Amino acid sequence: MNGNTLARVPRPHDIDAAWLTDILAGQGHDWDIAGFTMESVGTGQLGDTLRLTLRYGARQGPETIVGKFAAESQDSRDAAAANNLYAREVGFYRDLAGRARISTAACYGAALADDGSFVLLLEDCAPARTGDQIAGITAAQANASMVEAARLHAAFWDRGDAPELAWLDTGEQGAPPLSQPFYPAEALRGAWPEFRDRHADNLTAEMIRVCDRFCERYEGYNAAPSRPRCVTHNDYRPDNMLFLGDESLKVVDWQSAALGFNAVDVSYLIGGAFAPGVRRDAEAGLLGAYHDELLRQGVTGYARADFEEDYRRFTFAGINVAVCAAMSVQRTERGDRLFLTMLDRHVSHVVDTGALAILDAG
């Protein structure tokens, strides 16, 4: 990953027009910013996102841009630092976005500081609307997200050993990464008892049964498949998508980008974006849309049956995220609803696909 760093990135309320102009000029945008106002947008828990309405002098740019900064919460900043999440997102926009094939917001400026803080200045995609994990998305929106995922994966297919992508790897040197790279066995086994106690009144018997079993037999799930690796998003869900209608979207929030296995993004989206009954009706069509697009993008040697086998394995990834992320970031009312919704849907996904059998086969 290339790019210079700063000593620190100021908090949003400390930046001024001169500082903003310098960051934008570093990426070739010679805009004469005279002032700006800010308002919060989005619901992310690992970063603070604001819309900046700009006032200009002679040299003008867009009326609004979006700024993304390190989270105000120290717990959330610590969680991000543990896995270099801010560096990953800055690196994605600097090094990968231009060849990733997936539709994402244009980056106007980026800085990563020595103290771990960062800023991204991005295209404001309004009137596109952020998806809502809890409310879910339409089948057409999910179909579009499958097409975009296939384009991302195809752009970096079988590049797991590429030296220029080594900064994305989360595994030991020379070895495949954990199949859900940011939450290994010890993280899940530490977080689940706390999560279970915190949310005891809202967990079903099936949720407890599946999660207990997952913790006991995690290694059965975590055996890395013998598949090509590629760049994956790893938090591929509606809250990280900007939809303009049902068939156009831009994918944002690249803090979890990594080298991994393609099916993790597919299973995570399908398992978490729908109530179980809706997901059952839409599932086959979405899997077909993804695999067809992967082939159109030039991927060969990856049969539909192999893809569906991988998809089944990665139904567990959403459980991992729901439990571990909930216990890593600042607790909020929406966060509780989000993580409980995710857990309920991903447990149902595991049960419906018969994936519990994988735990005993590893």
Secondary structure, 3 states (H helix, E strand, C coil): CCCCEECCCCCHHHCCHHHHHHHHHCCCCCCCEEEEEEEECCCCCCEEEEEEEEEECCCCCCCEEEEEEECCCHHHHHHHHHCCHHHHHHHHHHHHHHHCCCCCCCEEEEEEECCCCEEEEEECCCCCEECCCCCCCCHHHHHHHHHHHHHHHHHCCCCCCCHHHHHHCCCCCCCCCCCCCCCCHHHHHHHHHHHHHHCHHHCCHHHHHHHHHHHHCHHHHCCCCCCCCEEECCCCCHHHEEECCCCCEEECCCCCCEEECCHHHHHHHHHHCCCHHHHHHHHHHHHHHHHHHHHHCCCCCCCHHHHHHHHHHHHHHHHHHHHHHHCCCCCCHHHHHHHHHHHHHHHHHHHHHCCHHHHHHC
